[in-house]
């Protein structure tokens, strides 16, 4: 199993657009699931910091997110928005989950 966490902070005026961009990614993935991958996004209590989790059965599956056009557009818009804190990626050690991948 592979697990990655990405966290970043956006400007307050970009929050709604970022949420819409994330929703476009999720809508695509719900309509076109990637077998063996669980992807989610949360917003921290400060209202401007986002945390993404990608958990997949292997590195190949994990990287399939980069093939999703909506994800590419999301990343481009985020970069162009000039985030307060740019995306920081961390590889996590997967321990377990309540769902099967």
Z-matrix of the N, CA and C atoms (Angstrom, degrees):
N
C 1 1.441
C 2 1.519 1 109.79
N 3 1.314 2 114.61 1 144.72
C 4 1.461 3 122.51 2 176.42
C 5 1.531 4 108.06 3 -121.02
N 6 1.312 5 116.12 4 141.78
C 7 1.460 6 121.05 5 178.14
C 8 1.521 7 109.21 6 -141.19
N 9 1.331 8 115.27 7 135.58
C 10 1.463 9 121.69 8 179.85
C 11 1.521 10 108.61 9 -134.55
N 12 1.328 11 115.39 10 138.62
C 13 1.464 12 121.97 11 173.96
C 14 1.519 13 107.13 12 -117.31
N 15 1.333 14 116.76 13 133.67
C 16 1.465 15 121.95 14 175.04
C 17 1.519 16 107.07 15 -124.92
N 18 1.324 17 116.10 16 130.67
C 19 1.459 18 120.96 17 -179.74
C 20 1.521 19 109.57 18 -131.10
N 21 1.332 20 115.61 19 142.53
C 22 1.463 21 121.62 20 179.15
C 23 1.523 22 108.80 21 -158.04
N 24 1.325 23 115.47 22 162.97
C 25 1.460 24 122.08 23 178.71
C 26 1.520 25 108.71 24 -123.09
N 27 1.338 26 115.52 25 131.03
C 28 1.463 27 120.89 26 -179.97
C 29 1.526 28 110.04 27 -105.23
N 30 1.313 29 115.20 28 165.76
C 31 1.466 30 120.86 29 173.67
C 32 1.526 31 107.94 30 -70.51
N 33 1.330 32 117.57 31 146.86
C 34 1.467 33 120.29 32 -178.28
C 35 1.536 34 113.53 33 -53.19
N 36 1.315 35 116.95 34 -36.40
C 37 1.462 36 119.86 35 -178.42
C 38 1.533 37 113.29 36 -72.65
N 39 1.329 38 117.56 37 -8.86
C 40 1.469 39 121.27 38 -179.91
C 41 1.536 40 112.52 39 -103.09
N 42 1.320 41 117.91 40 -5.32
C 43 1.465 42 121.27 41 -175.89
C 44 1.527 43 111.65 42 -56.85
N 45 1.327 44 118.18 43 -51.62
C 46 1.468 45 120.70 44 -177.06
C 47 1.523 46 111.55 45 -61.65
N 48 1.327 47 117.03 46 -40.75
C 49 1.468 48 120.21 47 178.98
C 50 1.523 49 110.83 48 -66.75
N 51 1.328 50 116.35 49 -40.85
C 52 1.458 51 119.46 50 178.96
C 53 1.528 52 110.79 51 -63.17
N 54 1.329 53 115.89 52 -42.26
C 55 1.463 54 119.54 53 177.66
C 56 1.528 55 110.55 54 -61.13
N 57 1.329 56 117.47 55 -41.05
C 58 1.468 57 120.98 56 178.21
C 59 1.527 58 110.84 57 -64.62
N 60 1.322 59 116.54 58 -39.82
C 61 1.468 60 120.55 59 179.00
C 62 1.530 61 111.20 60 -66.51
N 63 1.326 62 116.66 61 -40.94
C 64 1.469 63 120.93 62 176.37
C 65 1.523 64 109.43 63 -63.31
N 66 1.322 65 116.84 64 -42.78
C 67 1.466 66 120.61 65 179.52
C 68 1.524 67 111.08 66 -60.10
N 69 1.327 68 117.68 67 -38.47
C 70 1.468 69 120.96 68 178.13
C 71 1.528 70 110.53 69 -62.36
N 72 1.328 71 117.02 70 -39.69
C 73 1.467 72 120.83 71 177.07
C 74 1.527 73 109.39 72 -64.61
N 75 1.324 74 117.05 73 -47.16
C 76 1.463 75 120.66 74 -178.37
C 77 1.526 76 111.64 75 -64.86
N 78 1.333 77 116.97 76 -39.91
C 79 1.468 78 120.15 77 177.62
C 80 1.525 79 110.46 78 -59.81
N 81 1.325 80 116.03 79 -42.54
C 82 1.463 81 119.78 80 179.07
C 83 1.525 82 110.51 81 -63.86
N 84 1.330 83 116.27 82 -47.11
C 85 1.463 84 119.69 83 -177.70
C 86 1.529 85 112.38 84 -66.79
N 87 1.325 86 117.06 85 -31.67
C 88 1.461 87 119.30 86 176.67
C 89 1.529 88 110.61 87 -69.21
N 90 1.330 89 117.22 88 -36.33
C 91 1.461 90 121.61 89 178.98
C 92 1.525 91 112.02 90 -79.90
N 93 1.325 92 116.63 91 -25.32
C 94 1.475 93 123.07 92 -176.83
C 95 1.522 94 109.18 93 -134.49
N 96 1.314 95 117.83 94 69.56
C 97 1.465 96 119.69 95 -175.16
C 98 1.525 97 112.71 96 -60.76
N 99 1.314 98 114.70 97 143.91
C 100 1.461 99 121.25 98 173.77
C 101 1.528 100 105.17 99 -96.60
N 102 1.318 101 116.50 100 113.29
C 103 1.455 102 120.71 101 -178.13
C 104 1.526 103 110.10 102 -60.49
N 105 1.326 104 115.77 103 130.13
C 106 1.449 105 120.59 104 177.99
C 107 1.514 106 114.59 105 86.00
N 108 1.357 107 117.39 106 13.21
C 109 1.463 108 119.90 107 -179.68
C 110 1.525 109 110.11 108 -130.51
N 111 1.304 110 115.67 109 136.81
C 112 1.462 111 123.34 110 174.75
C 113 1.524 112 106.32 111 -122.12
N 114 1.344 113 116.26 112 122.59
C 115 1.461 114 120.70 113 -176.95
C 116 1.518 115 108.45 114 -129.10
N 117 1.315 116 116.93 115 132.64
C 118 1.458 117 120.34 116 179.52
C 119 1.526 118 110.31 117 -146.31
N 120 1.328 119 114.56 118 159.61
C 121 1.459 120 121.59 119 178.21
C 122 1.523 121 108.75 120 -135.05
N 123 1.311 122 116.05 121 138.16
C 124 1.460 123 122.34 122 177.26
C 125 1.528 124 108.90 123 -128.86
N 126 1.331 125 114.89 124 155.15
C 127 1.460 126 120.55 125 175.11
C 128 1.518 127 107.30 126 -111.93
N 129 1.324 128 116.70 127 132.58
C 130 1.458 129 121.26 128 -179.80
C 131 1.529 130 110.83 129 -74.61
N 132 1.331 131 117.52 130 163.59
C 133 1.467 132 121.14 131 -176.82
C 134 1.522 133 115.02 132 -57.78
N 135 1.327 134 118.57 133 -21.21
C 136 1.471 135 119.17 134 179.55
C 137 1.530 136 111.78 135 -70.54
N 138 1.341 137 117.30 136 -12.80
C 139 1.465 138 121.60 137 175.64
C 140 1.516 139 115.21 138 83.15
N 141 1.325 140 118.15 139 -5.10
C 142 1.466 141 120.85 140 -177.59
C 143 1.531 142 113.74 141 -129.15
N 144 1.329 143 116.26 142 -5.20
C 145 1.460 144 120.42 143 179.63
C 146 1.521 145 108.95 144 -105.71
N 147 1.335 146 115.02 145 131.00
C 148 1.456 147 121.87 146 -178.31
C 149 1.521 148 109.59 147 -115.54
N 150 1.321 149 115.17 148 146.74
C 151 1.451 150 121.61 149 178.79
C 152 1.530 151 107.44 150 -131.60
N 153 1.328 152 115.57 151 125.10
C 154 1.464 153 121.99 152 179.23
C 155 1.520 154 108.66 153 -111.00
N 156 1.326 155 115.99 154 140.85
C 157 1.458 156 122.14 155 175.35
C 158 1.520 157 108.71 156 -123.92
N 159 1.319 158 115.68 157 130.31
C 160 1.457 159 121.54 158 174.42
C 161 1.519 160 106.34 159 -124.76
N 162 1.322 161 115.37 160 116.43
C 163 1.458 162 121.47 161 179.49
C 164 1.521 163 106.73 162 -120.68
N 165 1.311 164 116.24 163 127.17
C 166 1.459 165 120.07 164 -175.50
C 167 1.520 166 110.49 165 -142.50
N 168 1.322 167 114.13 166 162.44
C 169 1.473 168 119.44 167 -177.09
C 170 1.523 169 112.82 168 -69.32
N 171 1.347 170 117.43 169 -25.64
C 172 1.462 171 120.33 170 179.27
C 173 1.531 172 109.29 171 -161.30
N 174 1.326 173 116.32 172 173.58
C 175 1.469 174 121.58 173 -176.91
C 176 1.522 175 111.75 174 -62.05
N 177 1.313 176 117.59 175 -39.59
C 178 1.467 177 121.07 176 179.96
C 179 1.522 178 111.04 177 -60.21
N 180 1.323 179 116.56 178 -44.70
C 181 1.460 180 120.98 179 178.87
C 182 1.519 181 110.47 180 -66.76
N 183 1.314 182 116.77 181 -41.80
C 184 1.466 183 121.91 182 179.40
C 185 1.525 184 110.58 183 -56.79
N 186 1.313 185 116.54 184 -42.14
C 187 1.465 186 120.93 185 -175.74
C 188 1.529 187 113.59 186 -76.29
N 189 1.328 188 118.76 187 -9.69
C 190 1.466 189 120.89 188 179.42
C 191 1.521 190 112.27 189 -63.72
N 192 1.311 191 117.32 190 -21.27
C 193 1.465 192 120.66 191 176.95
C 194 1.520 193 110.42 192 -59.78
N 195 1.322 194 117.59 193 -33.34
C 196 1.462 195 121.34 194 -179.93
C 197 1.521 196 112.90 195 -67.87
N 198 1.325 197 118.03 196 -14.22
C 199 1.463 198 122.34 197 177.95
C 200 1.523 199 112.74 198 -87.51
N 201 1.328 200 117.20 199 -6.05
C 202 1.468 201 122.10 200 -177.54
C 203 1.529 202 108.97 201 -86.48
N 204 1.333 203 116.60 202 118.45
C 205 1.461 204 121.04 203 -177.02
C 206 1.530 205 112.18 204 -57.81
N 207 1.326 206 117.13 205 -40.85
C 208 1.463 207 120.26 206 179.67
C 209 1.530 208 110.68 207 -61.52
N 210 1.330 209 117.27 208 -33.71
C 211 1.463 210 121.00 209 178.19
C 212 1.528 211 110.22 210 -70.47
N 213 1.317 212 116.67 211 -40.54
C 214 1.467 213 121.17 212 177.06
C 215 1.523 214 110.21 213 -60.94
N 216 1.332 215 116.87 214 -44.16
C 217 1.472 216 121.30 215 178.94
C 218 1.527 217 111.09 216 -65.76
N 219 1.335 218 116.68 217 -39.98
C 220 1.465 219 121.71 218 176.74
C 221 1.538 220 110.15 219 -58.17
N 222 1.330 221 116.46 220 -49.01
C 223 1.465 222 120.89 221 -178.31
C 224 1.528 223 111.52 222 -63.55
N 225 1.320 224 116.77 223 -40.46
C 226 1.464 225 120.96 224 179.66
C 227 1.527 226 110.56 225 -63.38
N 228 1.328 227 116.75 226 -47.00
C 229 1.464 228 120.94 227 -179.54
C 230 1.522 229 110.97 228 -63.30
N 231 1.325 230 116.69 229 -40.16
C 232 1.461 231 120.40 230 179.05
C 233 1.527 232 110.15 231 -61.78
N 234 1.312 233 116.76 232 -46.99
C 235 1.467 234 120.88 233 179.93
C 236 1.525 235 111.03 234 -61.14
N 237 1.340 236 116.40 235 -44.88
C 238 1.467 237 121.24 236 -178.86
C 239 1.523 238 112.67 237 -67.15
N 240 1.348 239 117.60 238 -22.03
C 241 1.464 240 120.86 239 -178.69
C 242 1.520 241 112.19 240 -74.47
N 243 1.329 242 116.81 241 -13.40
C 244 1.464 243 119.95 242 -177.71
C 245 1.511 244 111.63 243 66.77
N 246 1.332 245 118.12 244 63.58
C 247 1.463 246 120.10 245 -176.54
C 248 1.526 247 112.80 246 -58.00
N 249 1.324 248 115.16 247 149.06
C 250 1.465 249 121.96 248 177.90
C 251 1.530 250 108.97 249 -62.23
N 252 1.306 251 115.48 250 -43.13
C 253 1.466 252 122.72 251 176.57
C 254 1.522 253 106.72 252 -129.41
N 255 1.330 254 118.35 253 114.41
C 256 1.461 255 120.21 254 -176.19
C 257 1.532 256 112.05 255 -66.50
N 258 1.319 257 116.98 256 161.57
C 259 1.460 258 120.54 257 -179.06
C 260 1.531 259 111.91 258 -56.92
N 261 1.324 260 114.48 259 130.85
C 262 1.460 261 121.97 260 175.83
C 263 1.521 262 107.00 261 -118.91
N 264 1.313 263 115.40 262 121.11
C 265 1.458 264 121.84 263 -177.76
C 266 1.520 265 110.39 264 -98.85
N 267 1.324 266 115.93 265 137.47
C 268 1.457 267 121.23 266 176.24
C 269 1.522 268 109.23 267 -132.37
N 270 1.311 269 116.84 268 129.06
C 271 1.453 270 121.10 269 171.76
C 272 1.524 271 106.94 270 -77.84
N 273 1.322 272 115.44 271 132.49
C 274 1.454 273 121.04 272 -179.08
C 275 1.522 274 110.27 273 -109.13
N 276 1.306 275 116.72 274 155.00
C 277 1.460 276 121.52 275 173.52
C 278 1.522 277 107.64 276 -90.84
N 279 1.312 278 115.89 277 112.97
C 280 1.458 279 121.27 278 -177.15
C 281 1.524 280 109.68 279 -72.68
N 282 1.316 281 116.44 280 129.82
C 283 1.451 282 121.63 281 -179.45
C 284 1.529 283 111.08 282 -108.83
N 285 1.325 284 117.76 283 -45.17
C 286 1.452 285 121.12 284 -179.43
C 287 1.509 286 111.16 285 176.13
N 288 1.335 287 115.80 286 172.77
C 289 1.458 288 121.10 287 179.77
C 290 1.523 289 109.44 288 -153.22
N 291 1.329 290 115.20 289 167.34
C 292 1.458 291 120.47 290 178.07
C 293 1.532 292 110.71 291 -93.31
N 294 1.307 293 118.15 292 0.95
C 295 1.459 294 122.14 293 177.06
C 296 1.514 295 109.19 294 -123.11
N 297 1.330 296 115.63 295 159.70
C 298 1.444 297 120.57 296 -179.91
C 299 1.524 298 109.51 297 -98.26
N 300 1.322 299 116.01 298 133.19
C 301 1.468 300 120.46 299 177.76
C 302 1.507 301 108.48 300 -103.90
